[in-house]
Amino acid sequence: MTSRQRAYLKGLASNINPVFQIGKSGLTPEVTQAVEECFHNKELIKLAVLKNCLDDPRMLAEAVAGRTHSQVVQVIGRKIVLYKPDKDKPKIVLPV
């Protein structure tokens, strides 16, 4: 992903609300499965890491991205933005 594409996705992500929260139990298989299912409807999702979660948000972002075969767009504070294009009908067209 180029920096221009990443900047475009960051702009789109600024207007969306987090769809999941990662709490004190950390990254469970259930959270990973829920994120994977969310990628069936959306290509760009935002996650929130709660204050009672002791894990590093950057490490959580890399773990979720690896398990769901998505890409980390950004991690700001305790917010994670992930992108996974739809294979059949991409809704978000990235700039070249």
N, C-alpha and C positions, 0 to 999 in steps of 0.2 A: 504494500500500500504506500503510495507516495504521500508526501507532506500536504500536497494540494487536496488529495482525496480525504486525508485525515482531517484537514481544516474544514472541508465541506461537511463531513459527518459530525464534527463537533458543533457546527452551526445548527444542524438539524436536531442534535441531541439536547441543545440548550432549552428547547421548548417542551420536552417530554418529562413526565414524572417517573420516578422509580417504580418498576413493576414488582420487584422482590426486595426483601430485606434479609440480610444475613445477620443472624443474632449470635448469642453466646455459644451455641453449639457448633458454630463455624460452618464450613462447607460440607453439608451432608449429601448423601446420594439423592435424597428427596429434592433438595434445592437444585442440584445439578439436573435432575430429570425435569423439574418444573421449568428451568431455563431453556432446556432443549425443546420442550413442548411449546414454549413461547415463541421460539424461532420459527415455528410452523406458520404463525400469523404475522409476525413482525420481523423485519430485518435488523432493526436498530433498537436495542433495549438498554435501559439504565437500571443498575442495581444500587442499593444503599447498604452500607455496612454500618451496623449499629455500634454505639459506643461500648456496649458490653462485650463485643467481640474482640478478643485479644490478638487476633491474627492481623498481619499487615495487609492492607487493602491491595497493594501492588501484587503481593504473592497470591492473594485470593483471585485477583483478576487473571493472572497467568494460569492458575489452576482451572478456573471455570472455562477460559478460552481453550485450553488444551483438551478438556473433557468434552466440550461441545463443538469442537472444530470451528471455532469462531475467532475473530480478531479483536484485540483490545484497541479501542479507539483512544480512550483517555482514562486516567484515574486522577480525580481532583478531590483531595481530602478523603472523604469516605464515600464518594460516588464513583461508580464504575460504569463505563459505557462500552458495550460490546456490539460488534457488527458481524452478521453472517448473511451473505447474499442468498436469495432464493435461487435454486438451481433451475427451476422451470420458468418462472415469470418474475424476474427481479423488479421490485417496485422502486428502488432507489438506483438512479443512474449516476455513477461516479464520473466526475470530470476526468479527462485524459491528461 
